[in-house]
Amino acid sequence: MRGTNAETRFAALLGTGYQTPNDRFFVRNHTSTPLLDAADWSSRFQGLTA
């Protein structure tokens, strides 16, 4: 299965200024989209706190 390839049309960006709103971002994948099981996946963030 090929990855997602959903581009934003330039007309949809008219009047948005220099910052692209989140709902107007595009998705481009050149590989297959991985399927993740949330029960088996975790993430850890480390660093200094402010």
Z-matrix of the N, CA and C atoms (Angstrom, degrees):
N
C 1 1.449
C 2 1.519 1 109.32
N 3 1.305 2 116.82 1 131.72
C 4 1.462 3 121.81 2 178.97
C 5 1.520 4 110.01 3 -78.57
N 6 1.320 5 115.72 4 157.60
C 7 1.458 6 120.79 5 179.98
C 8 1.516 7 113.08 6 -73.40
N 9 1.304 8 115.30 7 176.01
C 10 1.458 9 122.55 8 178.78
C 11 1.526 10 109.38 9 -71.53
N 12 1.293 11 117.22 10 141.82
C 13 1.448 12 121.79 11 179.41
C 14 1.524 13 107.55 12 -143.88
N 15 1.319 14 116.74 13 79.00
C 16 1.460 15 121.76 14 -175.56
C 17 1.525 16 109.30 15 -119.50
N 18 1.323 17 117.31 16 100.39
C 19 1.454 18 121.43 17 -178.20
C 20 1.519 19 111.72 18 -90.04
N 21 1.334 20 115.29 19 148.14
C 22 1.455 21 121.44 20 174.36
C 23 1.522 22 109.06 21 -81.45
N 24 1.310 23 116.46 22 135.36
C 25 1.464 24 120.20 23 174.37
C 26 1.525 25 108.81 24 -75.38
N 27 1.335 26 117.47 25 140.85
C 28 1.454 27 121.03 26 -178.95
C 29 1.523 28 111.78 27 -59.22
N 30 1.318 29 117.96 28 -32.83
C 31 1.463 30 121.21 29 179.28
C 32 1.530 31 111.28 30 -61.09
N 33 1.329 32 117.62 31 -28.90
C 34 1.461 33 121.27 32 179.78
C 35 1.522 34 111.78 33 -72.49
N 36 1.337 35 117.92 34 -15.51
C 37 1.461 36 121.63 35 -178.41
C 38 1.528 37 113.03 36 -96.20
N 39 1.319 38 118.22 37 -4.40
C 40 1.461 39 121.12 38 -179.77
C 41 1.518 40 110.37 39 -60.30
N 42 1.318 41 115.82 40 132.36
C 43 1.455 42 121.03 41 177.09
C 44 1.513 43 115.15 42 80.20
N 45 1.329 44 118.77 43 6.54
C 46 1.466 45 120.48 44 -178.96
C 47 1.526 46 112.13 45 -90.98
N 48 1.325 47 118.69 46 -7.96
C 49 1.466 48 121.14 47 179.16
C 50 1.513 49 111.60 48 77.86
N 51 1.332 50 115.26 49 -151.01
C 52 1.465 51 120.72 50 -176.40
C 53 1.526 52 113.25 51 -85.76
N 54 1.314 53 117.54 52 -12.96
C 55 1.459 54 120.64 53 -179.47
C 56 1.522 55 109.68 54 -109.70
N 57 1.321 56 115.58 55 130.36
C 58 1.460 57 120.98 56 179.89
C 59 1.529 58 109.22 57 -86.05
N 60 1.331 59 118.24 58 122.00
C 61 1.471 60 119.95 59 177.26
C 62 1.529 61 110.97 60 -62.35
N 63 1.327 62 116.79 61 149.58
C 64 1.467 63 121.48 62 -177.45
C 65 1.517 64 112.97 63 -54.78
N 66 1.326 65 117.86 64 -38.85
C 67 1.462 66 119.38 65 -177.08
C 68 1.522 67 113.24 66 -74.71
N 69 1.337 68 117.67 67 -1.85
C 70 1.465 69 121.09 68 -179.97
C 71 1.528 70 112.74 69 -111.33
N 72 1.329 71 118.42 70 2.89
C 73 1.462 72 121.20 71 177.75
C 74 1.519 73 110.33 72 -68.09
N 75 1.330 74 116.65 73 154.55
C 76 1.455 75 120.65 74 177.67
C 77 1.520 76 110.02 75 -108.83
N 78 1.308 77 115.78 76 163.07
C 79 1.465 78 122.32 77 179.64
C 80 1.518 79 108.19 78 -120.79
N 81 1.323 80 117.19 79 129.09
C 82 1.467 81 121.12 80 177.35
C 83 1.514 82 107.89 81 -136.41
N 84 1.303 83 117.39 82 117.11
C 85 1.460 84 123.53 83 175.67
C 86 1.521 85 108.23 84 -123.40
N 87 1.313 86 116.62 85 134.51
C 88 1.465 87 120.75 86 178.12
C 89 1.527 88 111.98 87 -103.32
N 90 1.302 89 115.89 88 5.26
C 91 1.461 90 120.81 89 177.69
C 92 1.524 91 108.17 90 -131.11
N 93 1.298 92 116.52 91 179.42
C 94 1.456 93 119.15 92 179.24
C 95 1.532 94 109.71 93 -70.84
N 96 1.311 95 115.88 94 149.89
C 97 1.452 96 121.76 95 179.31
C 98 1.532 97 108.53 96 -82.02
N 99 1.351 98 117.72 97 122.58
C 100 1.459 99 119.08 98 -177.27
C 101 1.529 100 111.33 99 -71.57
N 102 1.317 101 115.68 100 147.49
C 103 1.458 102 121.90 101 174.02
C 104 1.518 103 107.22 102 -102.41
N 105 1.333 104 117.00 103 120.88
C 106 1.453 105 121.91 104 -177.49
C 107 1.512 106 110.15 105 -112.71
N 108 1.327 107 115.61 106 139.73
C 109 1.449 108 121.66 107 174.49
C 110 1.524 109 107.32 108 -95.66
N 111 1.324 110 117.79 109 114.41
C 112 1.461 111 121.99 110 -176.12
C 113 1.525 112 112.32 111 -58.50
N 114 1.318 113 118.32 112 -28.31
C 115 1.460 114 121.59 113 -179.85
C 116 1.530 115 112.20 114 -70.97
N 117 1.322 116 118.12 115 -24.34
C 118 1.460 117 122.57 116 -177.48
C 119 1.523 118 113.59 117 -102.61
N 120 1.318 119 118.42 118 0.66
C 121 1.450 120 121.98 119 -172.13
C 122 1.509 121 109.93 120 -115.26
N 123 1.329 122 116.88 121 142.10
C 124 1.463 123 120.77 122 176.27
C 125 1.527 124 109.36 123 -144.35
N 126 1.315 125 114.65 124 165.94
C 127 1.459 126 120.84 125 -179.79
C 128 1.526 127 108.25 126 -140.38
N 129 1.335 128 115.70 127 145.13
C 130 1.466 129 119.98 128 178.67
C 131 1.520 130 107.64 129 -132.13
N 132 1.317 131 116.05 130 132.68
C 133 1.454 132 122.07 131 178.78
C 134 1.521 133 108.31 132 -116.68
N 135 1.317 134 116.30 133 133.15
C 136 1.452 135 121.71 134 179.70
C 137 1.508 136 108.97 135 -128.00
N 138 1.303 137 115.54 136 152.55
C 139 1.451 138 119.88 137 176.37
C 140 1.520 139 110.94 138 155.39
N 141 1.308 140 115.13 139 -179.36
C 142 1.444 141 121.49 140 179.78
C 143 1.516 142 109.88 141 -79.06
N 144 1.305 143 116.93 142 148.06
C 145 1.448 144 120.51 143 175.69
C 146 1.525 145 108.76 144 -99.02
N 147 1.288 146 115.75 145 151.50
C 148 1.472 147 119.96 146 -178.57
C 149 1.499 148 111.96 147 -83.98
